[in-house]
Each structure stands twice: as C-alpha cells, then as structure tokens.
C-alpha cells in the first residue's frame, strides 16, 4: 500500500448523488449517497478501481444511503463488482446508513457473505422493478415491457439470494436460515433491550417471533425451507413495502444488524458482537477532511 493513504479524500458529486473514497488503515471506505444513476455508478467503479489498483486494498467497505434509482445502473454495478472482486481478490463489505431502497437494497445484499450490515433503524425496501411509461407507449411495446418485467420479477428472489448461495451452497443457505430463525426464537424477548442499547427507535415488537421467522423453523428439511423462503421473498417484493432489518437478516439478505443481531451462518455457531464493526460504527461518525 502506498504511504500517502492518510491524505487522500476523493469526493465527486453528480447531479443526483455524491460518491466518495476515503482510504483507512485496514480498508478503503466508499460512500454512495443519493440516487443510483449511471453517472454515479461510473464514478463508484472508478473509485473502487483506484482503491484496489492504486492503493492496493484487498478489503473495501461500501456505505449506502440511497432511496434507489436506475435498474440498469445497478445491474451494471452488480456485474462489474463481481468481476472486479474476483480479479483483484477484493472483499466487499456493504453497510446501509439511513436508507437502502430499491436499487440500493440490491447493492447492499450484493456484498460479500458475512459482511453485509445495516443499522437497526435503517429503511430497507426490496421491490419489483418499476418503469415510467413514455408518451410513445404502444400496445406492442407495453406487451414486450410486461414480459420483461415478469422475467425480471421471477429472477429477483434468486438474485437476492445469489451471495449466500454462491458462498455456502443450497445446504449451507438452508442451515443459515434455520440457525437465524432459531436464534431469533431463542433471543426474541431480549431484542427490545438490544435495540434500545443500540440507540434504535424501533423498539415495539410482538410478543413472539413473527411469521416471517417462524416459517423457516416450521419447514421440515433443507429443500422445504428454501422453497418457503423463495415464495415468501417473491411475495414480499411484490407487496412493495419496507422490510425491517431484522427480517432482512433472518432471510439472509444481510448478515448483521449493528449492535443487535450478529452474523450467524450455522446451527452450532455461537453468536457474539463483532468488535471491529462496532468500532467502525463509531469511527464512521467522526468528522472527515473534505
């Protein structure tokens, strides 16, 4: 790594977003704030290459605060970042601050297995793709567009589960789902205290773990558990409603809810807070040089 890492602070603003790079001792910190756009993704790719190729980082943290944006732009980022990580050997941490909705939620879930996180009061929204019809929309165009939307919606659950599936396979994903559902069931009564300690305003919880967690415990085997998840995930994105970070964690869309839910990937895992990430939360609130 070059010696001048302490002094670089790259910030670039495009009309709809701000993208920045901050080299740190252990990793590079990328921040994306605002709408997901082609211009923003172009800049994000440029800074990610700079972090790995010029500064030699092999771990990058991407912090997101975005209400979403272009589907084509986010698909470009997903394809490019997979190729970039494989060729450069980069581990990509993703974290949501404030909100990660629509395209930004896909970016959050596309980080590496075990290091995707959100704060307990983060607004998450996973939904079907949307389009704004043009004045020139005709019946034949509308039909083709409808077919494309249906194909995308059918593929969306698999796209959201691609990271754990690639990392641990079908059996490993099913084990992680069972382990997280069991963890929630065992610790549910203490979650309000954990949420309060984490400074979250989201403290009102039902007396028992909700249906979205129970369905993963009731499934009889690995295959049944995965079928249940895919059905529930497809229904959830079609409802177009915010998803709590707790639910996203249980469904393996993220891996940690900061200060509340740790990374759990197997039934025998003994969950414990990650001190490195807890320390980074405090570090992320420190002032930066512009």
C-alpha positions as CSV (number, residue, x, y, z in Angstrom):
1,X,0.0,0.0,0.0
2,X,1.3,3.5,-0.8
3,X,2.3,5.7,2.1
4,X,0.1,8.6,1.2
5,X,-3.2,6.8,2.2
6,X,-3.7,9.2,5.1
7,X,-4.1,12.2,2.9
8,X,-6.4,11.2,0.1
9,X,-10.1,12.2,0.4
10,X,-11.8,11.9,-3.0
11,X,-15.3,13.3,-3.3
12,X,-17.2,13.6,-6.5
13,X,-20.8,15.0,-6.9
14,X,-23.0,14.4,-9.8
15,X,-26.5,16.0,-10.0
16,X,-28.2,13.1,-8.2
17,X,-25.6,11.7,-5.8
18,X,-22.3,12.0,-4.0
19,X,-19.7,9.3,-4.3
20,X,-16.5,9.4,-2.2
21,X,-13.4,7.4,-1.3
22,X,-11.6,7.5,2.0
23,X,-8.6,5.3,2.5
24,X,-8.2,4.0,6.0
25,X,-5.6,1.8,7.8
26,X,-7.4,-1.5,7.4
27,X,-9.6,-0.9,4.4
28,X,-10.9,1.6,1.8
29,X,-14.2,3.3,2.6
30,X,-16.5,4.1,-0.3
31,X,-19.7,6.1,0.3
32,X,-22.6,6.4,-2.0
33,X,-25.3,8.9,-1.1
34,X,-28.3,9.8,-3.3
35,X,-29.9,8.3,-6.4
36,X,-28.4,5.3,-8.1
37,X,-27.6,6.6,-11.6
38,X,-25.4,5.7,-14.5
39,X,-23.1,8.7,-13.7
40,X,-22.9,7.7,-10.0
41,X,-22.1,4.0,-10.8
42,X,-19.5,5.2,-13.3
43,X,-17.8,7.2,-10.5
44,X,-18.2,4.4,-8.0
45,X,-16.4,2.0,-10.3
46,X,-13.7,4.5,-10.9
47,X,-13.1,5.0,-7.2
48,X,-13.3,1.2,-6.5
49,X,-10.6,0.6,-9.1
50,X,-8.5,3.3,-7.5
51,X,-8.8,1.7,-4.1
52,X,-7.7,-1.7,-5.3
53,X,-5.3,-0.9,-8.2
54,X,-3.5,2.2,-6.9
55,X,-3.7,1.8,-3.2
56,X,-3.6,-2.0,-3.2
57,X,-6.6,-2.5,-0.8
58,X,-8.0,-6.0,-0.6
59,X,-10.9,-5.0,1.6
60,X,-13.4,-2.3,0.7
61,X,-16.4,-1.1,2.7
62,X,-19.3,0.4,0.7
63,X,-21.6,2.6,2.8
64,X,-25.0,3.3,1.2
65,X,-27.6,6.0,1.9
66,X,-29.9,5.9,-1.1
67,X,-33.6,5.8,-2.0
68,X,-32.8,3.8,-5.1
69,X,-32.6,4.7,-8.8
70,X,-31.9,3.1,-12.1
71,X,-32.3,-0.7,-12.6
72,X,-29.9,-0.7,-15.5
73,X,-27.3,1.2,-13.5
74,X,-27.5,-1.2,-10.5
75,X,-27.3,-4.2,-12.7
76,X,-24.1,-2.8,-14.2
77,X,-22.7,-2.4,-10.8
78,X,-23.6,-5.9,-9.7
79,X,-21.9,-7.5,-12.8
80,X,-18.9,-5.2,-12.7
81,X,-18.3,-5.6,-8.9
82,X,-18.4,-9.4,-9.1
83,X,-15.8,-9.4,-11.9
84,X,-13.7,-6.8,-10.0
85,X,-13.7,-8.8,-6.8
86,X,-12.7,-12.0,-8.5
87,X,-9.9,-10.5,-10.5
88,X,-8.5,-8.3,-7.7
89,X,-9.2,-10.6,-4.8
90,X,-11.2,-7.8,-3.0
91,X,-13.5,-8.5,-0.1
92,X,-16.5,-6.1,-0.3
93,X,-18.3,-5.1,2.9
94,X,-21.6,-3.3,2.4
95,X,-23.4,-1.3,5.0
96,X,-26.7,0.7,4.9
97,X,-26.9,4.0,6.8
98,X,-30.3,5.9,6.8
99,X,-31.9,4.0,3.9
100,X,-31.2,1.5,1.2
101,X,-34.2,1.1,-1.0
102,X,-34.8,-0.4,-4.4
103,X,-31.6,-0.4,-6.4
104,X,-29.6,0.5,-3.3
105,X,-31.0,-2.5,-1.5
106,X,-29.7,-4.8,-4.2
107,X,-26.3,-3.2,-3.8
108,X,-26.4,-3.8,-0.1
109,X,-27.3,-7.5,-0.5
110,X,-24.6,-8.0,-3.2
111,X,-21.8,-7.5,-0.7
112,X,-19.7,-10.5,0.4
113,X,-21.2,-13.2,2.6
114,X,-20.9,-12.4,6.3
115,X,-20.1,-8.7,6.0
116,X,-23.3,-7.1,4.8
117,X,-24.8,-4.9,7.6
118,X,-27.5,-2.4,8.4
119,X,-28.3,-0.2,11.4
120,X,-31.4,-1.3,13.3
121,X,-33.4,1.8,12.2
122,X,-32.3,1.7,8.5
123,X,-35.1,1.9,6.0
124,X,-34.9,-1.1,3.7
125,X,-37.1,-1.6,0.6
126,X,-36.9,-4.6,-1.8
127,X,-39.5,-4.4,-4.6
128,X,-40.2,-5.4,-8.1
129,X,-38.7,-3.3,-10.9
130,X,-40.6,-0.2,-11.9
131,X,-40.8,1.7,-15.2
132,X,-42.0,5.2,-16.1
133,X,-44.1,4.9,-19.2
134,X,-43.3,7.3,-22.0
135,X,-45.8,9.2,-24.1
136,X,-44.9,7.0,-27.1
137,X,-46.0,3.8,-25.3
138,X,-48.0,1.5,-27.6
139,X,-49.8,-1.8,-27.0
140,X,-47.0,-3.9,-28.6
141,X,-44.3,-2.0,-26.6
142,X,-46.4,-2.4,-23.4
143,X,-46.7,-6.2,-24.0
144,X,-42.9,-6.6,-24.5
145,X,-42.3,-4.4,-21.5
146,X,-44.7,-6.5,-19.4
147,X,-42.9,-9.7,-20.4
148,X,-39.6,-8.2,-19.5
149,X,-40.9,-7.1,-16.1
150,X,-42.3,-10.6,-15.4
151,X,-39.0,-12.2,-16.2
152,X,-37.1,-9.8,-14.0
153,X,-39.5,-10.3,-11.1
154,X,-39.2,-14.1,-11.5
155,X,-35.4,-13.8,-11.3
156,X,-35.3,-11.3,-8.4
157,X,-35.6,-13.8,-5.5
158,X,-32.6,-15.7,-6.9
159,X,-30.7,-12.5,-7.5
160,X,-31.2,-11.5,-3.8
161,X,-30.0,-15.0,-2.6
162,X,-27.1,-15.2,-5.0
163,X,-24.5,-14.2,-2.4
164,X,-25.2,-16.8,0.2
165,X,-25.9,-19.4,-2.4
166,X,-22.5,-18.8,-4.1
167,X,-20.7,-18.7,-0.7
168,X,-22.2,-21.8,1.1
169,X,-24.4,-23.5,-1.4
170,X,-28.0,-24.7,-1.1
171,X,-27.4,-26.8,2.0
172,X,-25.4,-24.0,3.7
173,X,-28.0,-21.4,3.0
174,X,-30.7,-23.7,4.4
175,X,-28.6,-24.2,7.5
176,X,-28.1,-20.5,7.9
177,X,-31.8,-19.8,7.6
178,X,-32.6,-22.4,10.2
179,X,-29.9,-21.1,12.5
180,X,-31.0,-17.5,12.3
181,X,-34.7,-18.4,12.8
182,X,-33.7,-20.4,15.9
183,X,-31.5,-17.5,17.2
184,X,-34.4,-15.1,16.8
185,X,-36.8,-17.5,18.6
186,X,-34.3,-18.0,21.5
187,X,-33.4,-14.3,21.9
188,X,-36.7,-12.6,20.9
189,X,-37.6,-11.5,24.4
190,X,-34.3,-9.7,24.8
191,X,-34.3,-7.9,21.4
192,X,-36.1,-4.7,22.8
193,X,-33.2,-4.2,25.2
194,X,-30.7,-4.8,22.4
195,X,-32.5,-2.3,20.2
196,X,-32.6,0.3,22.9
197,X,-28.9,-0.2,23.7
198,X,-28.1,0.3,20.0
199,X,-30.0,3.6,20.1
200,X,-32.8,2.5,17.8
201,X,-36.3,4.0,17.9
202,X,-37.6,0.6,16.6
203,X,-38.5,-1.0,19.9
204,X,-42.1,-2.2,19.7
205,X,-42.0,-5.9,18.9
206,X,-44.7,-8.5,19.0
207,X,-44.6,-10.9,22.0
208,X,-43.3,-13.8,19.8
209,X,-41.1,-14.0,16.7
210,X,-43.3,-13.1,13.7
211,X,-44.4,-15.4,10.9
212,X,-41.5,-14.4,8.6
213,X,-39.2,-16.0,11.1
214,X,-41.4,-18.9,12.2
215,X,-41.9,-20.2,8.6
216,X,-38.2,-21.0,8.5
217,X,-38.4,-23.1,11.6
218,X,-41.6,-25.0,10.6
219,X,-40.1,-26.2,7.3
220,X,-39.2,-29.9,7.6
221,X,-36.0,-30.1,5.6
222,X,-33.5,-28.0,3.6
223,X,-35.4,-28.1,0.4
224,X,-38.7,-27.2,2.0
225,X,-37.1,-24.3,3.9
226,X,-35.6,-22.9,0.7
227,X,-38.9,-23.3,-1.2
228,X,-40.7,-21.5,1.7
229,X,-38.2,-18.6,1.6
230,X,-38.4,-18.1,-2.2
231,X,-42.2,-18.0,-2.0
232,X,-42.1,-15.6,0.9
233,X,-39.4,-13.4,-0.7
234,X,-41.3,-13.2,-4.0
235,X,-44.5,-12.2,-2.2
236,X,-42.6,-9.6,-0.2
237,X,-41.0,-7.8,-3.2
238,X,-44.4,-7.8,-4.9
239,X,-46.0,-6.1,-1.9
240,X,-43.6,-3.1,-2.3
241,X,-43.4,-2.5,1.5
242,X,-40.4,-1.6,3.7
243,X,-38.7,-4.6,5.3
244,X,-37.3,-4.4,8.8
245,X,-33.5,-5.1,9.1
246,X,-34.5,-7.9,11.4
247,X,-36.4,-9.6,8.7
248,X,-33.7,-9.0,6.1
249,X,-31.2,-10.6,8.5
250,X,-33.4,-13.6,9.1
251,X,-33.8,-14.2,5.3
252,X,-30.0,-13.9,4.7
253,X,-30.4,-10.6,2.7
254,X,-27.9,-9.1,5.2
255,X,-25.7,-10.6,7.8
256,X,-25.6,-8.2,10.7
257,X,-27.9,-5.6,12.3
258,X,-25.3,-3.4,14.1
259,X,-25.4,-3.8,17.8
260,X,-28.4,-6.1,17.7
261,X,-28.0,-9.2,15.5
262,X,-24.6,-10.8,14.8
263,X,-23.5,-12.9,11.9
264,X,-25.0,-16.4,12.2
265,X,-24.4,-19.0,9.5
266,X,-24.8,-22.4,11.1
267,X,-26.7,-24.1,13.9
268,X,-23.6,-24.6,16.0
269,X,-22.5,-21.0,15.7
270,X,-22.1,-19.1,19.0
271,X,-23.1,-15.6,18.0
272,X,-21.2,-12.7,19.5
273,X,-20.9,-9.0,18.6
274,X,-18.2,-8.1,16.1
275,X,-15.9,-5.6,17.9
276,X,-14.3,-4.5,14.6
277,X,-17.6,-3.5,13.1
278,X,-18.8,-1.9,16.4
279,X,-15.6,0.2,16.5
280,X,-16.1,1.2,12.9
281,X,-19.6,2.4,13.6
282,X,-18.1,5.0,16.0
283,X,-15.3,5.8,13.5
284,X,-17.8,6.4,10.7
285,X,-19.4,9.2,12.8
286,X,-16.1,11.0,13.1
287,X,-15.5,14.2,11.1
288,X,-13.7,13.8,7.8
289,X,-11.5,16.1,5.8
290,X,-13.1,17.4,2.6
